[in-house]
């Protein structure tokens, strides 16, 4: 399963960043090293991303599982919005794009030029368009999200689409 763990204990300095970032309070320091309470962990990966020494990790085979879960959750949220029976517009601000997008509260290295704002009544389509444009605007040394993060950047969108959250196809209208 997608669970963070102390992969490289020798790199851990006991700084406590993993504890600070965990809104679920699923990480504590014991003897200067992180200890995880998995019954409280929601598998967001914030602790792994926030670790300044890269001492924390998740199993490599779990990254795909995490992205599929993201797609399932997104589809459930879209379904809940549809029950309101009122129009919903999904807006993406594609600026200051980093390796891990908005998955972490503390920005890291910028990997692409600013794209701008995108909007749609289809959340899957707007995210597909965002990814495609970011790939187009990405600085050449990064090579694209797939090579940057080691995972297909649209995996979660295909899962959400398969669950009826929206369409993978879109028409981009520039204003």
C-alpha positions, 0 to 999 in steps of 0.5 A: 500500500501507499504508505510513507516510511523512513527509507534512509534513516542515516539521512534523517536529521530529526528536523520534524518537517514531516511532523509539521506538515501532517495535518492528521498528526500521523507522524511523531518523532521518537528518538529523533526519527519519524514514527508513523501511525498508519491508522491516522495516515491518509496517504497524502505523501506530504511528509515525503515531499516535505522531507528536506533530506529525502529520508522518507519514501513510499514504495515505488510500486505504490505511486500508481496506486496513489494516483488511481486513488486520486482519480477515484476521490476526484470522481466522488467529489464530482458526483457530490457536486452533481447532486447539487444540480447547479452549474460548477466551473472548475478553474486551474491556475497554472502558474509557478509550476513545480515538480509536485504541483500543489501537492505540498504547501512549500513551493519547490523548484519551478519547472515550467513557464506560467501557462495562465488560467484555464476553466471548464465545466468538465474537471477532467478536461480542464486538468487534461488541458492543464497537463498538456499545456504545462508539458508544452511550457516545461523547461527542456531540462525537465523533459516532462512530468512522466520523466520528472515524477516517474509516473504517468501524469494522466493516470488519475484523470483516466481513472476519474473519467472511467468513473464518469467524472468527465472527458479526456478530450477537450477543445481549447479556446484561447481568450 
